[in-house]
């Protein structure tokens, strides 16, 4: 037995990156994974261990296969019929047989080296490439990975290694349950999940054909694509076949193994001649060594590519402001040339758009209109075969000192969260770069730029402090082109802020208790933006305020008469102001007012006066309308415009009084009589002015 073997492999080795479906991660339960395939006269079995350590421990001790007949002729058997198919554990054949096969199959050589070799060396690739393979195989042991890969590609080799079996002693109408386990595992008592499979030759089927084969022919090569997702559970490799005009298909190298779990796989083949028609088809290969019928055939010819590139040699800005672009093209490529395209972009990296298409093949210059501040041009040469070559980019920047027009259509509104939403109409200049946005906090002050960069959109959201006392904020725009020429300011718009500052409180200025209620006077809140004032009242002995009246914005009322008072009750009044953004002021200080008793409101009536100049006196008289309820008549007196002051109290049984206090001709004398009731309350009063 040779213990030091080197494996010389062809290009198929790189496909080992697509490891066997049996190679599982260390987190999965250790198990035998078994697949069964029913053929017309036999049942094929393939299995593998999903753990490197377990595989290495049992690679020479062999496996035992048990078969249980479960059903026969449509009837389930009362007791399954057990049969051990491998009384002697199925182990790898001796290394001498492997050496004989190694010269015929690279797969046999790989498995033999993995099973019996003292080392495992792969030559034919650089050490760097081997490191990449090991890394992409998630650091699995090379022996394990390569052995499973080779077994998946050669069923005969898998059987010789003790990982595959053909059960030919099968009958129609019988269904079998197969169980596979490592023979050496029973002796050690270690835990492993056995492999199970249930099938019958009644379920034999033919492999499907690969589908959706496509070909893209290029210059001296073809790219082949076909679907691998639909039948990925059946095929582990594909044999690509190629034919010329004789339609004699031959395998194209080693079977192709998809490297990634994608919907489609790709293979590139070289073509000896572009003018010859080539035919391709694909067959699927299963892990049991079965090969499917071929796919549909695709065909085509190589396409000679245009290899000559144009070169821009001169760009000139004309007096009209247009640009003349001139280029060169080697006449060697004229045989394949169909036309030119002029491409333009704002940046060297693109994206490029076709500015002038289908320029005749004999032209070497073109006039371009509509220059922008920055222009990158390329010339594309179009071939008769549909291929294209491009020149290197060339930069052209015209001198521009004309600014854009001032932006128009500026609108803005502020919401209650402090966000100001600003919109405007887009400028139409072709060289427009964007906008600068400006803001001011007070009318007439210098506007400050909100952002350091150019804003490219036509909407912006600003944030303002709603607790600041300025009630408005101001915005304007400027437009900029790519040469940073700035327009004039747009119109300045004023935006009202939804302030969160409390309005100032209203202030009571006076009251009057009268026979039909209490009249209140106040000064409204001095804050702007007030939407309403609300008047509240509660009894002095109560705890809950009730709303008496609401005065909306625009109602200049500052006087209110409360006609719902009772007896001699004392009432406490307050006022609040509320802004149109829903912010309410602090309440005004409570205003304490006593009501007049209901039974005294008509105690005094018909107050009259008469003048006696001989006696130099004024006589006041009145009527008592509430006899027995009046305690006294309290009289206030003043001269001309002076304030009233207490003059005297008159007994309740009197209904007149005389004023003879140094009266002067031409003076006016003012009198007010207030009724004091027996219960301590006051009735309505009467006032009179006498010209002496």
C-alpha positions in Angstrom: 0.0 0.0 0.0 1.4 3.4 -0.9 1.1 5.8 2.0 2.4 8.9 0.3 0.3 9.8 -2.7 0.1 13.0 -4.6 -3.1 14.0 -6.4 -2.6 15.6 -9.8 -5.9 17.2 -10.7 -7.4 19.1 -13.6 -9.6 22.2 -13.4 -12.5 20.4 -11.8 -10.8 20.7 -8.4 -12.0 24.2 -7.9 -15.6 23.0 -7.8 -14.8 21.3 -4.4 -15.9 24.6 -3.0 -19.4 23.3 -3.5 -19.2 20.6 -0.8 -21.4 17.6 -0.6 -24.9 18.1 0.6 -24.0 15.8 3.5 -21.4 18.1 5.0 -23.2 19.7 7.9 -22.2 22.2 10.6 -21.0 21.1 14.0 -24.2 22.3 15.6 -26.3 19.6 13.8 -26.9 16.2 15.4 -24.4 13.6 14.3 -26.2 11.3 11.9 -26.1 9.0 8.9 -27.8 10.8 6.0 -29.2 8.2 3.6 -30.7 8.6 0.1 -32.4 5.9 -1.9 -33.2 5.9 -5.6 -35.5 3.2 -7.1 -34.6 2.0 -10.5 -36.5 -0.5 -12.7 -34.8 -3.6 -11.3 -32.8 -2.4 -8.3 -32.6 0.1 -5.5 -29.5 2.3 -5.2 -28.4 3.6 -1.8 -26.0 6.3 -0.9 -25.1 7.6 2.6 -22.6 9.7 4.4 -21.8 10.9 7.9 -22.4 14.6 8.6 -19.4 14.9 11.0 -15.7 14.9 10.3 -14.7 13.1 13.5 -17.3 10.4 13.1 -16.4 9.9 9.4 -12.7 9.4 10.2 -13.5 7.0 13.1 -15.6 4.7 10.8 -13.9 5.1 7.4 -12.4 1.6 7.5 -14.7 -0.3 10.0 -17.6 -0.4 7.5 -21.4 0.0 7.7 -24.3 -2.5 8.1 -27.4 -2.3 6.0 -30.7 -3.7 7.2 -33.8 -4.0 5.1 -37.4 -4.3 6.4 -40.1 -5.4 4.0 -43.1 -3.3 5.1 -45.7 -3.8 2.5 -46.5 -6.4 -0.2 -49.1 -6.3 -3.0 -50.8 -3.3 -1.4 -51.1 -4.9 2.1 -49.1 -3.8 5.2 -47.4 -6.9 6.6 -48.4 -7.7 10.3 -44.7 -8.1 11.1 -41.9 -6.4 9.0 -39.6 -9.0 7.4 -36.0 -8.1 8.5 -33.0 -8.9 6.3 -29.4 -7.9 6.9 -28.0 -7.1 3.4 -24.4 -6.9 4.6 -23.7 -9.7 7.1 -20.1 -8.7 6.8 -19.9 -4.9 7.3 -19.5 -3.0 4.0 -16.0 -1.6 4.2 -13.6 0.0 1.7 -12.0 -2.5 -0.7 -8.3 -3.1 -0.3 -5.9 -0.5 -1.4 -4.5 -2.7 -4.2 -7.9 -2.4 -6.1 -7.8 1.4 -5.6 -4.3 1.6 -7.1 -5.7 -0.2 -10.2 -8.6 2.2 -10.5 -6.5 5.3 -9.7 -5.1 5.4 -13.2 -8.6 5.4 -14.7 -10.4 7.9 -12.4 -9.3 11.0 -10.6 -12.2 10.4 -8.2 -10.9 7.0 -7.2 -7.5 8.5 -6.6 -9.0 11.1 -4.3 -10.9 8.6 -2.2 -8.0 6.2 -1.9 -5.7 9.0 -0.7 -8.4 10.2 1.8 -8.8 6.6 3.1 -5.3 5.2 3.2 -2.8 8.0 2.6 -0.6 9.1 5.4 -0.9 12.7 4.1 -3.2 14.5 1.7 -1.4 16.7 -0.7 -3.0 18.3 -3.8 -0.6 19.6 -6.5 -1.3 21.6 -9.6 -2.4 24.7 -7.8 -0.6 27.4 -5.9 -0.5 27.3 -2.1 -2.5 30.5 -2.0 -5.3 28.9 -4.0 -5.3 25.8 -1.7 -5.6 28.2 1.3 -8.6 29.9 -0.3 -10.2 26.5 -1.0 -9.7 25.4 2.7 -11.0 28.7 3.9 -14.1 28.7 1.8 -14.8 25.1 2.8 -15.2 26.5 6.4 -12.0 24.8 7.6 -13.3 21.3 7.2 -10.7 18.5 7.0 -9.4 18.1 3.4 -9.7 14.4 3.5 -13.4 14.5 4.5 -14.3 17.3 2.1 -12.5 15.8 -1.0 -13.7 12.3 -0.3 -17.4 13.2 -0.1 -17.0 15.4 -3.2 -15.5 12.5 -5.2 -18.1 10.0 -3.9 -20.9 12.4 -5.1 -19.3 12.4 -8.5 -18.7 8.7 -8.9 -21.2 6.1 -7.6 -18.9 3.2 -8.4 -16.2 4.8 -6.2 -18.7 5.4 -3.4 -19.7 1.7 -3.4 -16.0 0.6 -3.3 -15.5 3.0 -0.4 -18.4 1.5 1.6 -20.7 4.5 1.1 -23.0 3.1 -1.6 -24.9 -0.1 -2.3 -27.1 -1.7 -5.0 -29.9 -3.9 -3.8 -30.8 -6.2 -6.7 -32.9 -8.7 -4.7 -36.1 -6.6 -5.0 -39.6 -7.4 -6.3 -42.4 -5.3 -7.7 -45.2 -4.6 -5.2 -42.9 -4.7 -2.2 -42.0 -1.6 -0.2 -38.8 -1.5 1.8 -37.4 0.4 4.8 -33.6 0.6 4.8 -31.5 1.3 7.8 -27.8 2.1 7.7 -25.5 2.4 10.7 -21.7 2.2 11.3 -20.6 -1.3 12.4 -18.0 0.0 14.8 -20.4 2.3 16.5 -22.4 -0.5 18.2 -19.3 -1.6 20.0 -18.4 1.8 21.5 -22.0 2.6 22.4 -21.6 6.2 21.1 -24.8 8.0 20.0 -25.5 8.5 16.3 -28.8 8.9 14.4 -29.1 6.0 11.9 -30.0 6.6 8.3 -33.4 5.6 7.1 -35.1 5.5 3.6 -38.4 4.0 2.4 -39.0 3.1 -1.2 -40.0 0.6 -3.9 -39.0 -0.2 -7.5 -42.7 0.6 -8.2 -41.7 4.2 -7.7 -38.9 4.1 -10.3 -38.6 7.3 -12.4 -36.5 8.7 -15.1 -34.3 11.7 -14.4 -35.7 15.0 -15.9 -33.9 17.0 -18.5 -32.2 20.2 -17.4 -34.2 23.3 -18.4 -33.8 26.8 -19.7 -30.4 26.5 -21.3 -29.3 29.9 -22.8 -26.3 31.0 -24.7 -24.7 34.4 -25.1 -22.2 34.4 -27.9 -19.3 36.9 -27.9 -16.0 37.3 -29.7 -14.3 33.9 -29.6 -16.4 32.7 -26.6 -19.8 31.8 -25.4 -21.5 32.0 -21.9 -23.9 29.2 -21.1 -26.6 29.6 -18.5 -29.2 27.1 -17.2 -31.6 26.6 -14.3 -30.3 24.6 -11.4 -32.8 25.5 -8.7 -35.7 23.3 -10.0 -33.8 20.0 -10.0 -31.0 20.9 -7.5 -32.2 18.0 -5.2 -31.5 15.5 -8.0 -28.4 16.7 -9.8 -25.0 17.4 -8.2 -23.1 18.0 -11.4 -23.8 18.6 -15.1 -22.1 17.3 -18.3 -22.0 20.0 -20.9 -21.8 18.7 -24.5 -20.7 20.5 -27.6 -21.0 19.8 -31.3 -20.1 21.4 -34.7 -22.1 21.3 -37.9 -22.0 17.5 -37.9 -24.1 17.6 -34.6 -21.8 14.9 -33.1 -22.0 16.0 -29.4 -18.9 15.4 -27.2 -18.5 16.1 -23.5 -16.9 19.5 -22.8 -14.2 18.6 -20.2 -15.0 17.4 -16.7 -18.6 17.6 -15.3 -19.5 21.1 -14.2 -20.3 21.6 -10.5 -22.2 24.8 -9.5 -20.2 26.8 -7.0 -23.1 28.7 -5.4 -26.7 28.0 -4.4 -28.2 30.3 -7.1 -31.1 29.9 -9.5 -28.8 29.7 -12.5 -25.2 28.5 -13.1 -22.8 29.7 -15.8 -20.0 28.1 -17.8 -17.8 29.9 -20.4 -16.4 28.1 -23.4 -14.0 29.3 -26.0 -14.7 29.2 -29.7 -12.1 28.3 -32.3 -13.8 30.4 -35.0 -16.4 33.1 -35.0 -17.9 32.2 -38.4 -18.8 28.6 -37.5 -22.1 27.5 -35.8 -21.7 25.7 -32.5 -24.3 23.6 -30.7 -24.6 23.0 -26.9 -26.7 20.9 -24.6 -26.6 19.9 -20.9 -27.2 16.6 -19.0 -27.7 16.3 -15.3 -25.7 13.8 -13.2 -27.1 12.4 -9.9 -25.1 11.1 -6.9 -26.0 7.6 -8.1 -24.0 8.1 -11.3 -27.2 8.3 -13.5 -27.1 10.7 -16.4 -30.3 12.4 -17.6 -31.5 13.0 -21.2 -30.0 16.1 -22.7 -31.6 19.5 -22.4 -32.9 21.5 -25.4 -30.1 22.5 -27.8 -28.9 26.1 -28.2 -26.7 27.3 -31.0 -25.0 30.3 -32.4 -21.9 31.9 -33.8 -19.2 34.0 -32.3 -19.5 37.7 -32.9 -16.4 39.6 -34.0 -16.1 42.5 -31.6 -15.0 46.0 -32.6 -11.6 46.5 -30.9 -10.7 50.0 -32.1 -11.5 52.9 -29.7 -12.3 56.4 -30.8 -10.4 59.3 -29.2 -11.6 62.9 -28.7 -8.9 65.2 -29.9 -10.4 68.7 -29.7 -13.4 70.5 -28.0 -14.2 74.1 -29.0 -16.8 76.5 -27.6 -18.2 78.5 -30.6 -19.4 82.1 -30.5 -22.9 80.8 -30.4 -22.2 79.1 -27.1 -22.4 75.7 -28.7 -19.6 73.1 -28.6 -17.8 71.4 -31.4 -16.5 68.0 -30.6 -13.8 66.4 -32.8 -12.5 62.8 -32.6 -10.2 60.3 -34.4 -10.9 56.7 -35.3 -8.4 54.3 -36.8 -9.5 53.2 -40.3 -8.5 49.7 -39.5 -11.8 49.4 -37.6 -14.0 50.9 -40.4 -14.9 47.5 -41.7 -17.0 46.8 -38.6 -18.1 50.4 -37.9 -21.8 51.3 -38.2 -22.1 54.7 -36.5 -21.1 56.9 -33.6 -22.9 58.2 -30.5 -22.0 61.3 -28.5 -22.4 60.7 -24.8 -22.6 63.4 -22.1 -22.5 63.4 -18.2 -22.2 65.8 -15.4 -19.4 63.8 -13.7 -16.5 61.8 -15.1 -17.9 58.6 -13.5 -21.3 59.2 -15.1 -24.0 58.2 -15.6 -23.7 59.1 -19.3 -26.7 59.8 -21.5 -26.8 59.7 -25.3 -26.7 63.3 -26.4 -26.5 62.7 -30.2 -27.2 59.2 -31.4 -26.4 57.5 -34.8 -23.8 59.9 -36.1 -22.8 58.7 -39.6 -19.7 56.5 -39.7 -17.8 58.9 -42.0 -18.2 61.9 -39.5 -15.4 62.9 -37.2 -17.0 66.0 -35.6 -20.3 67.2 -34.3 -21.9 70.3 -32.9 -23.5 70.0 -29.4 -26.1 72.5 -28.1 -27.1 73.0 -24.5 -23.8 73.1 -22.7 -24.0 72.9 -18.9 -21.4 74.4 -16.5 -19.7 71.0 -16.4 -19.7 68.6 -19.3 -18.0 65.3 -19.7 -18.1 63.9 -23.3 -17.4 60.4 -24.7 -17.6 59.1 -28.2 -19.1 55.6 -28.6 -18.3 53.6 -31.8 -21.1 51.2 -32.7 -20.2 48.1 -34.7 -22.4 46.2 -37.2 -22.4 43.3 -34.8 -23.9 45.3 -32.0 -20.7 45.7 -29.9 -19.4 49.1 -28.8 -16.2 50.8 -27.9 -15.8 54.1 -26.0 -13.3 56.9 -25.9 -11.9 58.3 -22.7 -13.9 61.1 -21.1 -13.1 64.7 -22.0 -14.1 67.7 -19.8 -15.5 70.9 -21.2 -16.5 73.8 -19.0 -17.8 77.0 -20.5 -17.4 80.4 -18.8 -20.7 81.4 -17.0 -21.3 84.6 -15.2 -25.1 84.8 -15.5 -26.9 84.0 -12.3 -30.3 82.1 -12.2 -33.5 83.9 -11.7 -34.8 84.5 -8.2 -36.9 81.6 -6.9 -40.7 82.2 -6.9 -43.8 80.6 -5.3 -42.3 80.5 -1.8 -44.8 79.3 0.8 -44.4 78.3 4.4 -46.5 77.3 7.4 -45.6 76.3 11.0 -47.2 73.5 13.0 -47.6 73.2 16.7 -44.5 71.0 17.1 -42.2 73.8 16.0 -41.6 72.6 12.4 -41.8 75.1 9.6 -42.7 73.5 6.2 -41.3 75.5 3.3 -42.0 74.9 -0.4 -41.3 76.7 -3.7 -41.4 76.3 -7.4 -38.4 74.8 -9.1 -36.2 77.0 -11.2 -35.9 75.9 -14.9 -32.3 76.9 -15.7 -30.4 73.9 -17.1 -27.3 74.7 -15.0 -29.2 75.1 -11.8 -27.2 73.6 -8.9 -29.6 74.3 -6.0 -30.8 76.8 -3.5 -29.7 78.7 -0.4 -32.3 79.1 2.4 -32.3 82.2 4.6 -34.2 83.0 7.8 -34.8 86.1 10.0 -36.4 86.3 13.4 -37.6 89.9 13.1 -38.9 92.0 10.3 -36.2 94.1 8.6 -33.2 92.3 10.2 -30.5 90.7 8.0 -31.4 87.2 6.9 -29.0 84.4 7.9 -28.3 81.3 5.8 -29.8 78.1 7.4 -27.5 75.5 5.7 -23.9 75.7 4.7 -24.4 73.6 1.5 -26.5 73.9 -1.6 -30.0 72.5 -1.2 -31.2 70.6 -4.2 -34.9 70.0 -3.4 -37.9 72.4 -3.6 -39.0 71.8 0.0 -37.3 72.2 3.4 -38.3 71.7 7.0 -37.0 74.2 9.5 -37.2 74.0 13.3 -38.1 77.0 15.5 -38.4 77.6 19.2 -42.0 78.2 20.1 -41.1 79.6 23.5 -39.4 82.6 22.1 -41.6 85.7 22.2 -41.2 86.8 18.6 -44.5 86.0 17.0 -43.3 85.8 13.4 -40.4 84.4 11.4 -39.2 85.4 8.0 -37.8 83.3 5.1 -36.3 83.9 1.6 -34.3 82.0 -1.0 -31.5 82.4 -3.5 -30.8 80.1 -6.5 -27.3 79.0 -7.5 -25.8 77.6 -10.6 -22.9 75.2 -10.9 -20.5 78.1 -11.1 -22.0 79.4 -7.9 -23.5 82.5 -9.5 -26.3 83.5 -7.0 -29.7 85.0 -7.9 -31.4 87.9 -6.1 -33.4 87.1 -3.0 -36.9 85.7 -3.6 -39.7 87.6 -1.9 -39.5 87.5 1.9 -42.4 85.7 3.4 -43.7 86.1 7.0 -44.7 83.0 8.9 -46.8 83.2 12.1 -45.4 81.0 14.9 -47.8 78.9 17.0 -46.4 80.3 20.3 -46.4 78.1 23.4 -45.9 81.2 25.6 -48.9 81.9 27.9 -50.8 85.2 27.2 -50.8 87.9 29.9 -53.7 87.7 32.3 -56.7 90.0 32.1 -57.2 92.5 35.0 -60.5 93.5 36.7 -60.9 97.3 37.1 -64.2 97.7 38.9 -67.7 96.4 39.7 -71.2 97.7 40.6 -73.8 95.7 42.6 -77.2 96.8 41.3 -80.8 95.9 41.8 -80.6 93.5 38.8 -77.2 92.0 39.2 -73.4 92.7 39.4 -71.7 94.6 36.7 -67.9 93.8 36.2 -65.3 95.8 34.2 -61.8 94.6 33.2 -58.8 95.2 30.9 -58.3 92.4 28.4 -55.0 90.5 27.9 -52.3 92.7 26.3 -50.9 89.7 24.3 -51.4 89.4 20.6 -52.8 86.3 19.1 -55.5 86.0 21.9 -58.5 84.0 20.6 -60.9 84.4 23.5 -61.4 85.5 27.1 -63.4 83.3 29.5 -65.2 84.7 32.7 -65.5 82.3 35.6 -67.5 82.6 38.9 -67.8 80.6 42.1 -69.5 81.3 45.4 -67.2 82.2 48.3 -68.3 79.1 50.1 -67.9 76.9 47.0 -64.9 75.1 45.4 -65.8 74.8 41.7 -65.6 77.6 39.1 -68.3 77.8 36.5 -67.9 79.5 33.2 -70.2 82.5 32.9 -69.3 83.8 29.4 -66.8 83.4 26.6 -65.7 86.4 24.5 -64.2 85.4 21.1 -61.4 87.1 19.3 -62.7 90.4 17.8 -65.3 90.9 20.6 -64.0 94.0 22.4 -66.3 93.5 25.3 -64.7 94.4 28.7 -68.0 94.8 30.7 -70.3 92.0 31.8 -73.4 92.0 34.0 -74.0 88.9 36.1 -77.8 88.7 36.5 -77.8 85.3 38.1 -76.9 86.4 41.6 -78.8 85.5 44.7 -79.6 87.4 47.9 -76.6 88.6 49.9 -74.2 85.9 48.6 -70.6 86.8 48.0 -69.1 85.8 44.6 -65.5 85.3 43.5 -64.8 86.1 39.8 -61.7 85.3 37.6 -60.8 85.8 34.0 -58.4 83.9 31.6 -57.1 84.6 28.1 -56.5 81.8 25.6 -54.3 82.1 22.5 -55.4 80.8 19.1 -52.8 77.9 19.5 -54.7 76.7 22.6 -52.3 78.1 25.3 -54.3 79.6 28.3 -53.1 82.4 30.5 -52.9 82.2 34.3 -56.2 83.3 35.8 -56.6 86.9 37.0 -56.6 87.5 40.8 -60.0 86.6 42.2 -62.4 89.5 42.4 -64.7 89.5 45.5 -68.2 91.1 45.1 -71.2 90.9 47.4 -74.7 90.7 45.8 -77.7 92.9 46.9 -80.5 91.1 48.7 -83.4 90.3 46.4 -86.1 91.8 48.7 -84.4 95.3 48.9 -83.8 96.1 45.4 -86.9 98.5 45.2 -86.5 100.1 48.7 -85.9 103.6 47.3 -87.8 105.3 44.5 -88.5 108.7 42.9 -85.5 110.6 44.3 -86.3 114.4 43.7 -84.9 117.8 44.6 -86.0 121.5 45.1 -84.1 124.8 45.7 -85.0 127.5 48.2 -82.6 130.4 47.6 -84.1 132.6 50.3 -83.2 130.0 52.9 -80.1 129.0 50.9 -80.9 125.3 51.0 -81.6 122.2 48.8 -84.4 119.8 49.7 -84.1 116.1 48.8 -87.1 113.8 49.1 -87.9 110.2 48.0 -90.3 107.3 48.6 -89.7 104.2 50.8 -91.0 101.2 48.9 -90.0 98.6 51.6 -91.4 99.9 54.9 -90.1 98.0 58.0 -87.1 96.5 56.1 -84.9 99.6 55.8 -82.4 100.3 58.6 -81.0 103.7 57.4 -80.6 105.9 54.3 -76.8 106.5 53.6 -76.2 109.7 51.6 -73.1 110.5 49.6 -72.4 114.1 48.5 -69.9 116.0 46.2 -69.5 119.4 44.5 -69.0 119.7 40.7 -66.6 117.0 39.5 -65.3 115.9 42.9 -65.6 112.3 44.0 -68.6 111.3 46.2 -67.9 111.0 49.9 -70.1 110.0 52.8 -72.2 112.9 54.0 -74.7 111.5 56.5 -77.0 108.7 57.5 -80.8 109.4 57.7 -83.2 107.5 59.9 -85.4 104.9 58.0 -88.6 106.7 59.1 -87.5 109.9 57.2 -88.0 110.3 53.5 -86.4 113.7 53.0 -83.3 115.8 54.1 -82.0 119.4 53.7 -78.6 120.5 52.5 -77.7 124.0 53.7 -73.9 123.7 53.8 -72.5 126.9 52.3 -74.2 126.5 48.9 -72.7 128.6 46.1 -74.7 129.9 43.2 -73.5 128.2 39.9 -72.1 125.1 41.6 -73.5 121.6 40.9 -74.2 119.3 43.8 -74.2 115.5 43.4 -76.0 113.1 45.7 -76.3 109.3 45.9 -78.5 107.6 48.4 -77.7 104.0 49.3 -80.2 101.9 51.3 -78.9 99.9 54.2 -81.3 97.0 55.0 -82.1 95.5 58.4 -80.2 92.3 57.5 -77.0 94.2 56.8 -77.3 94.1 53.0 -77.7 97.0 50.6 -80.4 97.7 48.1 -80.0 99.5 44.8 -79.0 103.2 45.0 -80.3 106.4 43.4 -78.2 109.4 42.2 -79.2 113.0 41.4 -77.3 116.2 40.4 -78.7 119.6 41.4 -77.5 122.9 39.7 -77.7 125.6 42.4 
